[in-house]
Structure formats: structure tokens, C-alpha cells
């Protein structure tokens, strides 16, 4: 009897195998059930949506990038300036 969908799923990540086994042992579930529950709970990140001039990145609204980069010193200076403005 042949299956239309193969039931076997190979995981090559040693971390994933070890972690799934640890969770299964700790919860009394099978490794298959642990993986199935994790896959059901996973929600891929939503694509960026535009809200006026801002772009949604997860729960945050940010200005879209203009192609330039900000150095670490510039970012730290901006953070220090903003923190200095607070009472």
C-alpha cells in the first residue's frame, strides 16, 4: 500500500532534534506532537504595510529607509540627545 503523502519528515538540525526531544520528555508529549504544536503556533512575520509616511515593522511604525546608513556613533549620539531632553 503506497501513501499519497509521505509521513516521514527529516530534521537535520541537531539543535532542533535535541530541543524537541527535551520538550517532549518534559511535557510527556511525543516529539511529533511537540513539532506539530510548534508549527501550528508559528505565525510568520507580516509584510511591511504603509501607514501614511510610516511603515509598519511588527508592532512599530517607523520611517522608511532612504538607502543611507547610520553609524554606531551617530545612533548613540541621537539616543543621548533624546535622553537628555527628557525631564
DOTI-892814 format. One record per residue (C-alpha): residue in three letters; x, y, z. Coordinates in nm, 4 decimals. Layout:
residues N
   rest         xx         yy         zz
    Ala          X          Y          Z
...
end
This chain:
residues 87
   rest         xx         yy         zz
    Unk     0.0000     0.0000     0.0000
    Unk     0.1516     0.3335    -0.1009
    Unk     0.0842     0.6618     0.0678
    Unk    -0.0140     0.9723    -0.1222
    Unk     0.1717     1.1880     0.1304
    Unk     0.4868     1.0516     0.2932
    Unk     0.4651     1.0616     0.6727
    Unk     0.8378     1.0889     0.7339
    Unk     0.9934     1.4306     0.7904
    Unk     1.3689     1.4506     0.8458
    Unk     1.5192     1.7262     1.0580
    Unk     1.8906     1.7797     1.0011
    Unk     1.9379     2.0361     1.2762
    Unk     2.0897     1.8733     1.5837
    Unk     1.9618     2.1637     1.7948
    Unk     1.6027     2.1142     1.6734
    Unk     1.6139     1.7387     1.7348
    Unk     1.7645     1.7807     2.0816
    Unk     1.5270     2.0613     2.1819
    Unk     1.2180     1.8784     2.0559
    Unk     1.3250     1.5675     2.2491
    Unk     1.3844     1.7719     2.5677
    Unk     1.0421     1.9363     2.5424
    Unk     0.8766     1.6008     2.4728
    Unk     1.0369     1.4437     2.7789
    Unk     0.9499     1.7420     2.9990
    Unk     0.5854     1.7539     2.8878
    Unk     0.5144     1.3845     2.8340
    Unk     0.4209     1.4514     2.4723
    Unk     0.5651     1.2752     2.1711
    Unk     0.8296     1.4527     1.9634
    Unk     0.5853     1.4525     1.6729
    Unk     0.3240     1.6294     1.8848
    Unk     0.5785     1.8869     2.0037
    Unk     0.6774     1.9679     1.6447
    Unk     0.3148     1.9796     1.5269
    Unk     0.2161     2.2168     1.8097
    Unk     0.5161     2.4400     1.7388
    Unk     0.4292     2.4573     1.3689
    Unk     0.0645     2.5357     1.4454
    Unk     0.1690     2.8150     1.6833
    Unk     0.4167     2.9698     1.4385
    Unk     0.2959     3.2841     1.2669
    Unk     0.5288     3.4229     1.0021
    Unk     0.6047     3.7944     1.0277
    Unk     0.3613     4.0114     0.8412
    Unk     0.4848     4.2042     0.5398
    Unk     0.5565     4.5733     0.5829
    Unk     0.2453     4.7848     0.5402
    Unk     0.2470     5.1577     0.4735
    Unk     0.0552     5.3886     0.7084
    Unk     0.0839     5.7394     0.5686
    Unk     0.4560     5.8185     0.5569
    Unk     0.5339     5.5433     0.8092
    Unk     0.5952     5.1721     0.7559
    Unk     0.4728     4.9086     0.9992
    Unk     0.7510     4.6772     1.1196
    Unk     0.5808     4.4371     1.3561
    Unk     0.4204     4.6424     1.6348
    Unk     0.6215     4.9553     1.5458
    Unk     0.5656     5.2335     1.2947
    Unk     0.8941     5.3631     1.1530
    Unk     1.0053     5.5975     0.8792
    Unk     1.1074     5.4078     0.5670
    Unk     1.4779     5.3837     0.4963
    Unk     1.6205     5.6215     0.2404
    Unk     1.9084     5.3949     0.1427
    Unk     2.1625     5.5604     0.3711
    Unk     2.3245     5.4079     0.6738
    Unk     2.3713     5.5325     1.0275
    Unk     2.6949     5.4707     1.2115
    Unk     2.7016     5.3426     1.5674
    Unk     2.8405     5.6764     1.6888
    Unk     2.5591     5.8670     1.5152
    Unk     2.2961     5.6356     1.6646
    Unk     2.4440     5.6671     2.0143
    Unk     2.4654     6.0467     1.9819
    Unk     2.0998     6.0630     1.8758
    Unk     1.9969     5.8413     2.1674
    Unk     2.1989     6.0504     2.4136
    Unk     2.0444     6.3725     2.2772
    Unk     1.6932     6.2294     2.3095
    Unk     1.7563     6.1038     2.6621
    Unk     1.8984     6.4419     2.7592
    Unk     1.5765     6.6168     2.6520
    Unk     1.3620     6.4227     2.8993
    Unk     1.2960     6.5768     3.2400
end
